[in-house]
């Protein structure tokens, strides 16, 4: 079928067309496409960064999706041509195939104002088709472009009717959940509109015992099993089939899960978060209290939720909840999970580095003890307070820390702090161009070089918020005085950045100025304090978000990964690369400056003074490390533009994370986890996964591990705050 010409004159009334579109003899149009065009259109719809496409097409079945692809046709648009004019009637829905389109909105007598520029994969024109209203904007091609078109009748029959069918299906699922029987039909309908969907592979954990979660799940298709971990491993205690549900107690309380639930084969689950439920219907306990006798089995949870001191036994509640399905309970047989091969191919990249740790423990312990006798070395300096910051947070240095202990935290803010378990939680409202919220979680934990390791945690981090700018940084210290170097840097880097004349104007220059100024300050400070930093230093990475733009600057091997957590577009966008002396450009610069680069074993290069075995540096760019000429402090700079609705996230982490995890693997581990569990559970999972890899390769040796996880455009909780930050501070050391 050839693409139709645009209809001339006034169209039929909406109600008449709706009736026509509902005729049983209506046949979807089919427009010819090459296999390449068909694949391209399918990929655009599935992976677009435009949330509208996921909202419109995310619920359609496979057959309907193919019919939608069949019914769309391509149309060339000339430069300055209006695809849509504000006030006109809606006839087509469009997806950008190529080119750019400016979107203008006119309000009253004011001139039209450009509000957005849509590129490949963005869609427009759906509002007039969904709500039978005039076009709300004028959309004009910047240059010659091409769009995919779907006519109004096909849109309503294939997209709208599919959404209606899915909505009815979701309502049916809610009708089967006894905890929701007390809801009015309109309340169930409101709940059905906000249900989300997620797929799980065979043996994948849907919920995990011990994690904190706020989601209730309904099994849409497939099977699942619940297991409880004990002294003899995991024991299977429950089976679930399509239509069953679990985790509804999470809507009442944020207590840790008391059981794990695993997918058996491929499954599809619907879920709702406690936050969404509260926003749509209010606290669940008030709803259950409408008919408390009928829901007696939830009384303990209701009482705990009301008292804000949850003490739930979720597995017992789940057992009672499924009394009507006794046949699904199992005899408590041991659960045998598939072998974990995720560690099989890890390269032993750090063995040669471990062998170079030759400083006697007694000598190192004496050095560390001396550090804490000098307050200037271990106490934050008042000279580097960023007075404009509404939030200042960075790590401190304390003695007697043991393996896996959390970092001591310094905070300067007027924002209130609340406790969530053992975590400190801050929230605030700040200017932003992003559509939804920003959630931040950080972990900074000590590693161990030996069983009697006397060194403090040499990693450190900072999180500062100034106006509409948020700054995140990690300093990964090394050498005898690495902990002192990193402590100094997390104070000076944000200070010099905010005080740069280029701040907010030219971020590349502002970040370069901050890095170089921090190095100059470090050398001056260490000279005054008689601290030798010839072989002590730190890698450093900084991420800045201003409005919609992400700015990244880094030296060394503390990487930054930028990725998408969108269900339809989970992918790594970018990951920084380590500055290693074996890289040809880095090696050439170092040797030209007079340093010697040696390859000790394949892929393991070190930097030395000529004819010497000192100092054996592993990074070609780092703070400190003054012994060898050619080691740079000038950062590599990159920037990325986010759209206001992009569901992106970033991991800013020390080499404790990246030593055995590439960026793409970290993205694969975290993107779905982030969607389902949130920033706190995900950052804890990432740190645990990293530590597991250290143990697999290096036994008892483990580097310090720091990770800042930033998730942008998370769903709104309904309050005025649009930023939140959680951190777990160090507990007082035991004597």
C-alpha positions in Angstrom: 0.0 0.0 0.0 1.3 3.4 -0.9 1.5 6.2 1.7 -1.7 8.2 1.7 -1.9 11.9 0.8 -2.7 14.3 3.7 -6.6 14.7 3.8 -7.8 18.1 2.7 -10.6 20.0 4.4 -12.3 19.3 7.6 -12.3 15.7 8.9 -15.2 13.8 10.3 -16.2 14.3 13.9 -14.2 12.4 16.5 -17.1 10.4 17.8 -18.1 9.3 14.3 -14.5 8.2 13.6 -14.4 6.3 16.9 -17.4 4.3 15.9 -16.0 3.7 12.5 -12.7 2.5 14.0 -14.6 0.1 16.2 -16.2 -1.7 13.4 -15.5 -5.4 13.4 -14.6 -5.3 9.7 -11.9 -2.6 10.1 -8.6 -3.9 8.7 -5.3 -2.4 9.7 -3.4 -0.8 6.8 -0.1 -2.4 5.7 2.5 -0.2 4.1 5.5 -1.8 2.3 8.9 -1.5 4.0 12.3 -2.9 3.4 13.5 -5.3 6.1 16.0 -2.7 7.2 13.3 0.0 7.5 11.1 -2.4 9.5 14.0 -3.3 11.9 14.9 0.4 12.2 11.4 1.4 13.1 11.0 -1.4 15.6 14.3 -0.5 17.3 13.3 3.2 17.5 10.1 2.3 19.3 11.7 -0.1 21.6 14.8 1.9 22.6 13.7 5.5 22.3 14.6 7.9 25.1 11.1 9.5 24.6 9.0 8.2 27.5 5.8 8.8 25.4 6.7 5.8 23.2 7.1 3.5 26.1 3.8 4.7 27.6 1.9 4.2 24.4 3.5 1.0 23.0 5.0 -0.5 26.2 1.8 -2.4 27.0 0.9 -3.7 23.5 1.3 -7.4 22.7 3.7 -8.8 20.1 1.0 -9.2 17.4 -0.3 -5.7 17.9 3.2 -4.3 17.9 3.8 -5.9 14.4 0.5 -4.4 13.2 1.5 -1.0 14.4 4.8 -1.3 12.5 2.9 -2.4 9.4 0.5 0.5 9.6 3.2 3.2 9.7 4.6 4.9 6.6 7.5 7.2 6.1 7.1 10.9 4.9 9.7 13.4 3.8 9.5 16.8 5.5 11.1 19.9 4.0 13.1 22.5 5.8 10.9 24.9 7.7 7.8 22.9 7.0 5.2 22.7 9.8 4.4 19.0 10.5 1.9 20.2 13.1 0.3 23.6 13.7 -1.0 24.8 17.1 -4.8 24.9 17.1 -5.2 22.5 14.2 -6.9 19.1 14.3 -5.1 15.9 14.9 -4.8 13.5 12.0 -1.5 11.7 12.5 0.9 10.5 15.1 4.6 11.0 14.3 7.9 9.5 15.2 11.1 11.2 14.0 13.0 8.9 11.6 15.8 11.4 10.7 16.5 15.1 11.3 15.5 17.6 13.9 12.3 19.4 14.7 11.8 22.6 16.8 8.7 22.7 19.0 7.0 26.1 19.6 4.2 27.0 21.9 2.2 30.2 21.8 0.4 31.5 24.9 -2.1 34.3 24.5 -0.8 37.3 22.6 2.8 36.5 23.4 5.1 35.4 20.5 5.7 31.7 20.0 8.4 30.3 22.2 10.7 27.4 21.4 10.3 24.8 24.2 12.1 21.7 22.9 14.0 20.2 20.0 13.0 16.7 19.0 15.5 14.4 17.4 15.5 10.8 16.1 13.2 8.5 18.1 11.1 11.3 19.6 7.4 11.3 19.0 4.7 13.9 18.9 1.0 14.3 18.0 -0.5 11.9 20.4 -2.4 14.3 22.6 -4.9 15.4 19.9 -5.6 11.8 19.1 -5.9 10.6 22.7 -8.1 13.4 23.9 -9.8 14.8 20.8 -8.4 18.2 21.4 -6.6 20.8 19.1 -2.9 20.6 18.5 -1.1 22.2 21.5 2.1 23.2 19.7 3.7 24.0 16.3 6.4 21.6 15.2 8.8 22.7 12.4 11.6 20.8 10.6 15.0 22.4 11.2 16.4 20.9 8.0 15.1 18.3 5.6 13.8 15.4 7.7 11.7 12.3 7.7 9.0 11.0 10.0 7.1 7.8 10.5 3.3 8.4 10.4 0.4 6.5 11.9 -3.1 7.7 11.0 -5.8 8.5 13.6 -8.0 5.5 13.0 -5.1 3.0 13.2 -3.8 4.8 16.3 -7.1 4.5 18.1 -7.7 0.9 17.1 -4.2 -0.4 17.6 -2.8 1.7 20.4 -5.7 3.0 22.4 -7.8 -0.2 22.3 -4.7 -2.3 23.2 -4.1 -0.1 26.2 -7.8 -0.4 27.2 -7.5 -4.2 27.0 -4.4 -4.2 29.1 -6.0 -1.9 31.6 -9.0 -4.4 32.0 -6.5 -7.2 32.4 -4.7 -5.4 35.2 -8.0 -4.6 36.9 -8.7 -8.4 36.8 -5.4 -9.1 38.5 -6.2 -6.6 41.3 -9.6 -8.2 41.8 -7.8 -11.5 42.7 -5.7 -9.9 45.4 -7.6 -10.2 48.7 -5.8 -7.2 50.3 -7.4 -5.0 47.6 -10.9 -6.4 47.9 -11.9 -3.5 50.1 -11.1 -1.0 47.4 -13.8 0.7 45.4 -13.9 0.1 41.7 -12.6 3.5 40.9 -9.7 3.0 43.4 -8.8 -0.3 41.7 -8.9 1.5 38.3 -6.5 4.2 39.7 -4.2 1.4 40.9 -4.3 -0.4 37.6 -3.2 2.7 35.8 0.1 2.8 37.7 1.1 -0.9 37.7 4.4 -1.5 36.1 5.8 -4.6 34.4 9.1 -6.3 34.5 10.5 -9.5 32.9 12.7 -12.0 34.8 14.9 -14.8 33.4 15.0 -18.3 34.7 16.4 -18.5 38.3 16.6 -14.7 38.5 15.8 -13.2 41.9 12.6 -11.2 42.0 13.1 -10.3 45.6 16.0 -11.3 47.9 16.0 -12.2 51.5 17.4 -9.5 53.7 17.0 -6.6 51.2 14.9 -3.6 51.9 12.2 -3.3 49.3 8.9 -1.4 48.9 7.2 -3.4 46.0 4.3 -5.8 45.8 4.5 -8.2 42.9 1.7 -10.0 40.9 2.8 -12.9 38.7 1.4 -12.1 35.3 2.8 -15.1 33.5 5.2 -18.0 34.4 6.0 -19.5 37.8 8.1 -18.6 40.8 9.3 -20.1 44.1 9.9 -18.6 47.5 12.9 -19.7 49.5 14.2 -19.1 53.0 18.0 -19.2 53.7 19.1 -21.1 56.8 22.1 -23.1 58.1 21.7 -25.7 55.4 21.2 -23.3 52.5 18.0 -22.2 50.8 14.8 -24.1 51.5 11.9 -23.9 49.1 8.7 -22.9 51.0 6.2 -21.7 48.5 5.3 -21.9 44.8 3.6 -19.2 42.8 1.6 -19.4 39.5 0.2 -16.8 37.2 -2.2 -14.6 39.1 -0.6 -15.2 42.5 1.0 -12.3 44.4 3.7 -11.8 47.0 5.3 -8.9 49.0 2.1 -7.0 49.7 3.4 -6.4 53.3 6.0 -4.1 51.6 3.2 -1.6 51.0 2.8 -1.3 54.7 6.4 -1.4 55.9 9.9 -1.0 54.6 11.3 -4.0 56.7 13.8 -6.3 55.1 12.4 -9.2 53.1 12.2 -12.4 55.1 12.4 -14.7 52.0 13.7 -14.8 48.4 11.5 -15.3 45.4 13.1 -16.8 42.2 11.7 -17.0 38.7 11.1 -20.5 37.4 11.6 -20.2 33.6 10.8 -16.8 32.1 8.3 -14.8 34.1 6.5 -11.5 33.8 5.6 -9.6 36.9 3.4 -6.6 37.6 4.4 -4.5 40.5 3.6 -1.4 42.5 5.8 0.5 44.9 4.7 1.7 48.3 5.5 5.3 47.2 3.2 5.1 44.2 0.5 3.5 46.3 0.7 6.3 48.8 0.5 8.9 46.1 -2.5 7.3 44.4 -4.6 6.0 47.3 -2.9 7.0 50.6 -1.6 4.7 53.4 -2.7 1.1 52.9 -3.3 0.6 56.6 -6.1 3.2 56.5 -7.7 1.4 53.6 -7.5 -2.0 55.4 -9.1 -0.4 58.5 -12.3 0.0 56.6 -13.0 -3.6 57.2 -10.4 -4.7 59.8 -12.1 -7.9 60.8 -11.9 -9.3 57.3 -8.2 -8.5 57.1 -7.2 -9.7 60.6 -4.1 -11.4 59.3 -2.6 -8.0 58.5 -3.3 -6.5 62.0 0.2 -6.9 63.2 1.6 -5.2 60.1 -1.0 -2.4 60.4 -0.1 -1.8 64.1 3.6 -1.8 63.3 3.1 0.6 60.5 1.0 2.9 62.6 3.7 2.8 65.4 6.4 3.4 62.8 8.3 0.5 64.4 7.8 -2.4 62.0 8.4 -5.8 63.3 7.0 -7.9 60.5 7.3 -11.6 59.9 6.7 -11.5 56.2 7.1 -15.2 55.5 4.5 -16.0 58.2 2.1 -13.5 56.7 2.7 -15.0 53.3 1.9 -18.4 54.6 -1.4 -17.2 56.1 -2.1 -15.2 53.0 -2.2 -18.3 50.9 -4.2 -20.6 53.1 -6.7 -20.9 50.3 -3.9 -22.3 48.1 -2.5 -25.0 50.4 -1.6 -27.1 47.4 1.0 -24.7 46.4 3.1 -25.1 49.6 6.0 -27.4 49.3 7.5 -29.8 51.7 10.5 -27.6 52.6 12.9 -29.3 50.2 16.4 -27.8 49.7 16.6 -25.3 46.8 19.4 -26.1 44.4 20.3 -23.0 42.3 22.3 -23.0 39.2 26.1 -22.5 39.5 27.3 -19.0 39.4 29.8 -18.7 36.6 30.1 -14.9 36.8 33.6 -15.0 38.3 35.1 -17.6 36.0 36.6 -15.2 33.5 38.0 -12.6 35.8 41.6 -11.7 35.0 44.0 -11.7 37.8 45.1 -8.1 37.1 46.4 -7.1 40.5 48.6 -10.0 41.6 51.7 -8.2 40.6 50.6 -5.1 42.5 50.0 -7.1 45.6 53.5 -8.5 45.6 54.9 -5.0 45.7 53.4 -4.2 49.1 56.6 -4.5 51.0 56.3 -1.9 53.7 56.7 -3.7 57.1 53.4 -3.6 59.1 55.1 -2.2 62.2 56.6 0.7 60.3 53.3 1.4 58.6 51.4 1.3 61.8 53.9 3.8 63.4 53.4 6.1 60.4 49.6 6.0 60.7 49.7 6.6 64.5 51.8 9.7 63.9 49.3 11.0 61.5 46.6 11.1 64.2 48.8 13.0 66.5 48.7 16.0 64.1 45.1 17.5 63.9 46.1 19.5 60.8 46.4 16.2 58.9 43.2 14.4 59.9 40.8 17.3 60.8 38.8 19.1 58.0 40.1 22.6 57.2 37.7 25.6 57.7 39.6 27.3 54.8 37.8 25.1 52.2 34.2 25.5 53.2 32.0 26.2 50.2 29.8 28.9 51.7 27.4 28.9 48.8 26.7 25.1 49.2 23.3 24.1 50.6 24.8 20.6 51.0 28.4 19.7 51.8 29.3 16.1 52.5 32.7 14.3 52.4 34.4 11.5 54.2 36.7 11.8 57.2 39.6 9.8 58.6 39.4 7.9 61.9 41.8 5.3 63.5 41.2 1.7 64.3 38.9 0.9 61.3 38.5 -2.7 60.3 37.6 -4.5 57.1 34.2 -3.4 55.6 33.7 -0.6 58.1 31.9 2.5 56.7 33.5 5.9 56.3 33.3 8.6 58.9 31.1 11.4 57.4 31.4 15.2 57.7 28.2 17.1 56.7 27.5 20.8 56.6 23.9 21.6 55.6 20.7 23.1 56.9 18.6 20.3 55.4 17.1 18.0 58.1 18.5 14.5 58.6 16.3 11.5 59.3 17.4 8.0 60.2 16.3 5.1 58.1 17.6 2.1 59.9 21.4 2.6 60.1 21.4 5.1 57.3 21.3 8.9 57.4 18.8 10.3 55.0 18.6 13.9 53.6 16.1 15.4 51.2 15.8 18.9 49.7 14.2 20.9 47.0 16.4 22.6 44.4 16.1 24.1 40.9 16.3 21.6 38.1 15.3 21.1 34.4 14.7 17.4 34.9 11.1 16.3 35.0 11.4 14.1 38.2 13.5 13.4 41.2 17.2 12.8 41.8 18.2 10.0 44.2 21.7 9.6 45.5 23.2 6.8 47.6 26.9 6.4 48.6 29.0 3.7 50.2 32.6 4.1 51.3 34.1 1.0 53.0 37.6 0.0 54.2 39.4 -2.9 52.5 42.3 -4.8 53.9 45.8 -5.5 52.7 46.4 -8.1 55.4 44.8 -9.5 58.5 46.6 -6.9 60.6 46.3 -4.0 58.2 46.8 -0.8 60.2 45.9 1.7 57.4 42.8 3.9 57.4 40.4 3.8 54.5 42.3 5.6 51.7 39.3 6.2 49.6 37.2 9.3 50.0 34.3 11.2 48.3 32.4 14.4 48.3 28.8 15.5 47.3 28.1 19.2 47.2 25.0 21.1 46.0 25.3 24.7 45.0 22.2 26.4 43.5 21.2 24.3 40.4 24.6 22.5 40.3 25.4 19.2 42.0 29.0 18.0 42.2 30.1 14.4 43.0 33.7 13.3 43.4 35.8 10.2 44.4 39.5 10.3 45.4 41.2 6.9 45.5 44.3 7.2 47.6 47.4 5.1 47.4 50.9 4.9 49.0 51.8 5.4 52.7 50.0 8.7 52.9 47.1 8.1 50.5 44.5 8.6 53.2 45.8 12.1 53.8 46.0 13.0 50.1 42.4 11.9 49.5 41.1 13.7 52.6 42.7 16.9 51.4 41.3 16.5 47.8 37.7 16.0 48.8 37.9 19.4 50.4 39.9 21.4 47.9 38.5 20.1 44.6 34.9 21.4 45.2 36.3 24.5 46.8 38.5 25.4 43.8 35.8 24.4 41.4 33.1 26.7 42.8 35.6 29.5 43.2 36.9 29.3 39.6 36.0 32.3 37.4 34.8 29.7 34.8 32.3 28.0 37.2 29.0 27.8 35.4 30.5 29.3 32.2 33.1 27.0 30.9 33.1 23.7 32.7 36.1 22.3 30.9 38.3 25.2 32.1 36.7 25.3 35.6 37.4 21.6 36.2 41.0 21.9 34.8 41.5 24.9 37.1 40.2 22.9 40.1 42.4 19.9 39.5 45.6 21.9 39.0 44.9 24.1 42.0 44.2 21.1 44.2 47.5 19.6 43.2 49.3 22.9 43.9 47.6 23.1 47.3 48.5 19.5 48.0 52.2 20.0 47.4 52.2 23.2 49.5 50.3 21.5 52.4 52.4 18.4 52.4 55.6 20.4 52.3 54.5 22.4 55.3 53.5 19.2 57.2 56.7 17.3 56.2 54.6 14.6 54.3 56.5 12.9 51.5 54.2 12.4 48.5 56.8 11.2 46.0 55.0 7.8 46.0 51.7 8.8 47.6 48.8 10.2 45.7 45.3 9.5 44.5 43.2 9.0 41.4 40.4 11.5 41.1 37.1 11.7 39.3 34.4 14.5 39.4 30.9 14.5 37.9 29.0 17.8 37.7 25.3 18.1 36.8 24.2 21.6 35.7 20.6 21.7 34.5 20.5 18.9 31.9 24.2 18.6 31.2 26.6 16.0 32.8 30.2 17.2 32.9 33.0 14.6 33.7 36.6 15.2 34.6 39.0 12.4 35.7 42.6 11.3 36.2 43.8 7.8 37.1 41.6 4.8 37.5 38.6 6.0 39.5 36.1 5.6 36.8 32.7 7.2 36.0 30.0 5.2 34.3 27.0 6.8 32.7 24.0 4.6 31.8 20.3 4.4 31.2 18.0 2.6 33.7 15.0 2.8 31.4 13.3 -0.6 30.9 13.2 -0.3 27.1 16.7 1.2 26.9 18.9 -0.2 29.5 22.4 0.4 28.2 25.8 1.9 29.1 26.1 5.4 27.6 29.8 6.0 28.5 32.5 4.8 30.9 35.8 6.6 31.4 39.1 4.8 30.7 42.0 4.4 33.1 45.1 6.5 32.6 47.8 3.8 32.4 51.5 4.1 31.6 51.2 1.4 29.0 49.0 3.5 26.8 51.1 4.7 23.8 50.3 8.4 24.2 50.8 8.3 28.0 54.0 6.3 27.7 55.5 8.7 25.1 54.8 11.7 27.3 56.3 10.1 30.4 59.5 9.0 28.6 59.8 12.4 26.9 59.8 13.9 30.4 62.6 11.6 31.5 60.7 8.9 33.4 61.1 5.2 32.6 58.1 2.9 31.8 58.7 -0.8 32.3 56.4 -3.7 31.5 56.7 -6.1 34.5 54.4 -8.7 33.0 51.8 -8.6 30.1 49.6 -5.5 30.5 51.3 -4.4 33.8 53.4 -1.3 33.3 55.1 0.8 36.0 56.7 4.2 36.1 60.2 4.5 37.6 63.0 7.0 38.0 65.7 6.0 35.4 67.9 3.2 36.6 65.9 2.8 39.8 63.3 0.5 41.2 61.5 3.5 42.8 58.6 4.4 42.9 56.8 1.9 40.6 53.7 4.0 39.9 50.8 2.3 38.2 49.0 5.5 36.9 50.2 8.0 34.4 47.9 10.7 35.7 47.3 11.2 39.5 47.3 13.7 42.3 50.5 13.6 44.3 53.1 11.1 43.0 55.7 13.8 42.6 58.7 11.6 42.1 58.4 11.0 38.4 58.2 13.7 35.7 55.4 13.5 33.2 52.7 12.3 35.6 49.8 14.7 34.8 47.2 16.3 37.0 45.3 17.8 34.0 42.0 16.0 33.7 40.4 14.5 30.7 37.0 16.2 30.1 33.7 14.9 28.6 30.1 16.1 28.6 26.7 14.6 27.8 23.3 16.3 27.4 20.3 14.7 29.0 16.8 15.4 27.9 14.4 16.4 30.7 12.8 13.0 30.8 15.9 10.8 30.3 16.1 8.0 32.9 19.9 8.0 33.3 22.1 7.1 36.2 25.8 7.4 37.0 28.3 5.4 39.1 31.3 7.4 40.4 33.6 4.8 42.0 37.1 4.0 43.1 39.2 1.2 41.6 37.8 -1.1 44.3 34.8 -1.4 42.0 36.4 -1.2 38.6 39.4 -3.6 39.2 37.3 -6.6 38.2 34.2 -4.9 36.6 34.1 -3.3 33.2 31.5 -0.5 32.7 29.2 -2.7 30.5 29.2 -5.4 33.1 28.4 -3.0 35.9 25.5 -1.6 33.8 24.2 -5.1 33.3 24.3 -5.8 37.1 22.7 -2.5 38.2 20.2 -1.2 35.6 17.3 -3.6 36.4 18.3 -3.6 40.1 18.0 0.2 40.1 14.5 0.1 38.6 13.2 -2.4 41.1 15.2 -1.8 44.3 16.3 1.8 44.2 19.7 3.5 44.8 20.5 2.2 48.3 19.9 -1.5 47.6 21.7 -1.2 44.3 24.8 0.5 45.6 25.1 -2.1 48.4 24.7 -4.8 45.8 27.4 -3.3 43.6 29.8 -3.0 46.5 29.1 -6.6 47.5 29.6 -7.9 44.0 32.9 -6.0 43.8 34.1 -7.5 47.1 33.1 -11.0 45.9 35.4 -10.6 42.9 38.3 -9.4 45.1 37.9 -12.5 47.3 37.8 -14.8 44.3 41.0 -13.4 42.8 43.0 -12.2 45.8 41.8 -14.1 48.8 41.9 -12.0 52.0 43.3 -8.9 50.1 40.7 -6.4 49.2 41.0 -2.8 48.1 39.0 0.0 49.7 35.7 0.4 47.9 33.7 3.6 47.2 30.7 4.1 45.0 28.4 7.0 44.6 25.2 6.1 42.7 23.1 8.9 41.2 19.7 8.1 39.7 17.9 10.8 37.7 14.2 11.1 36.9 13.0 8.7 39.6 9.2 8.8 40.1 8.0 11.7 42.3 6.9 10.9 45.9 4.3 13.7 45.8 6.2 15.9 48.1 8.0 19.2 47.4 11.6 17.8 47.7 13.2 16.6 44.5 16.6 15.5 45.7 17.4 12.8 48.3 20.7 11.4 49.6 21.4 8.3 51.8 24.7 7.4 53.4 25.7 5.0 56.1 28.2 6.6 58.5 30.8 4.7 60.5 29.9 3.2 63.8 32.2 4.1 66.6 35.3 1.8 66.5 35.4 -1.0 69.1 38.3 -0.8 71.6 
